[in-house]
Structures are given as structure tokens and as C-alpha cells.
Amino acid sequence: MKLQTFANSRAGSSPKNSSAFLKAATTTLLHTISESEKSSYVTHINHYLSQDQFLKKYLPIDPSTNELFEIAKDGVLLWYYRFSSI
């Protein structure tokens, strides 16, 4: 917890302005992302993958929610993002 507080003070973020993911009972890893950073990722993904026929049922992602993390859990979104430019 001290490390998270240190990271937040260095990054200028607070827990209420960030989303935490990678939480599990078997790990001590916690990564935070600011709301503005998450919004930027979501905006880019929505634009970049908007014409993909498979992902149309998942897009657009609402940047004000944690939907991005739910959709990314199975890796399909990341796979499409990586290989859509090939």
C-alpha cells in the first residue's frame, strides 16, 4: 500500500480519479490508470477498430466506465488491436 501511495504522489493521481485492475487474491500487483489516460485509450480504440465487423458488438466503449477492462479480459480486443493493421 505504501508503494501505491508513493506512485500516486509521483503521478499526481488519486484513487478516486483512477481505475485499478489486475487485482487478485494471489497477487500483490496493482496497476492504476488515470481517468484521462483511460479515456484516451478508449477514444483511440473506438476510432481505430470502429470498422471491424467482429468487434462492432463491443464498440463503442464508454470511456466513463470500466467496460474497457471487462472487454479486454479475454484478450480478443488486444489481439484485434495488434493484428488489425497487418
C-alpha positions as CSV (number, residue, x, y, z in Angstrom):
1,M,0.0,0.0,0.0
2,K,2.9,2.4,0.7
3,L,4.1,1.8,-2.9
4,Q,0.7,2.7,-4.3
5,T,0.6,5.9,-2.2
6,F,4.2,6.8,-3.4
7,A,3.2,6.1,-7.0
8,N,0.1,8.2,-6.7
9,S,2.0,11.1,-5.2
10,R,4.6,10.9,-8.1
11,A,2.0,10.6,-10.8
12,G,-0.3,13.2,-9.3
13,S,-3.3,10.9,-9.2
14,S,-5.6,9.9,-6.5
15,P,-7.5,6.7,-6.1
16,K,-10.9,8.3,-6.9
17,N,-9.5,9.6,-10.3
18,S,-8.1,6.2,-11.4
19,S,-9.2,2.7,-12.2
20,A,-7.4,-0.3,-10.6
21,F,-7.2,-3.6,-12.3
22,L,-5.1,-6.7,-12.1
23,K,-6.4,-7.4,-8.6
24,A,-6.4,-10.9,-7.5
25,A,-6.1,-12.7,-4.2
26,T,-3.0,-14.5,-5.4
27,T,-1.0,-11.4,-6.4
28,T,0.2,-8.1,-4.9
29,L,0.4,-6.4,-8.2
30,L,-1.8,-3.3,-8.6
31,H,-1.7,-1.0,-11.6
32,T,-3.6,2.3,-11.7
33,I,-4.6,4.3,-14.7
34,S,-5.9,7.8,-14.6
35,E,-9.4,8.6,-16.0
36,S,-7.9,10.8,-18.6
37,E,-5.5,8.1,-19.7
38,K,-8.3,5.5,-19.9
39,S,-10.4,7.9,-21.9
40,S,-7.6,8.5,-24.4
41,Y,-7.1,4.7,-24.8
42,V,-10.9,4.2,-25.3
43,T,-11.2,7.0,-27.8
44,H,-8.3,5.6,-29.8
45,I,-9.6,2.1,-29.7
46,N,-13.1,3.2,-30.6
47,H,-11.8,5.1,-33.6
48,Y,-9.1,2.6,-34.7
49,L,-11.3,-0.5,-34.6
50,S,-14.7,1.1,-35.4
51,Q,-15.0,-0.7,-38.8
52,D,-14.1,-4.2,-37.6
53,Q,-17.2,-6.4,-38.1
54,F,-16.4,-8.8,-35.3
55,L,-15.9,-6.0,-32.7
56,K,-18.9,-3.9,-33.7
57,K,-21.0,-5.7,-31.0
58,Y,-18.5,-4.4,-28.4
59,L,-17.8,-0.9,-29.7
60,P,-18.0,1.9,-29.0
61,I,-16.7,1.5,-25.5
62,D,-17.9,4.1,-22.9
63,P,-14.9,5.9,-21.5
64,S,-16.7,6.8,-18.3
65,T,-17.0,3.2,-17.2
66,N,-14.6,0.3,-16.7
67,E,-16.0,-1.5,-19.7
68,L,-12.6,-1.4,-21.4
69,F,-11.2,-3.7,-18.8
70,E,-14.1,-6.1,-19.0
71,I,-13.8,-6.4,-22.7
72,A,-10.0,-6.8,-22.7
73,K,-10.1,-9.6,-20.1
74,D,-10.2,-12.4,-22.7
75,G,-7.5,-10.9,-24.9
76,V,-9.6,-10.7,-28.1
77,L,-9.7,-6.9,-28.1
78,L,-6.0,-6.7,-27.7
79,W,-5.4,-9.3,-30.4
80,Y,-7.6,-7.4,-32.9
81,Y,-5.9,-4.2,-32.0
82,R,-2.5,-5.7,-32.6
83,F,-3.3,-7.5,-35.8
84,S,-5.8,-5.2,-37.4
85,S,-3.0,-3.2,-39.1
86,I,-1.3,-6.2,-40.7
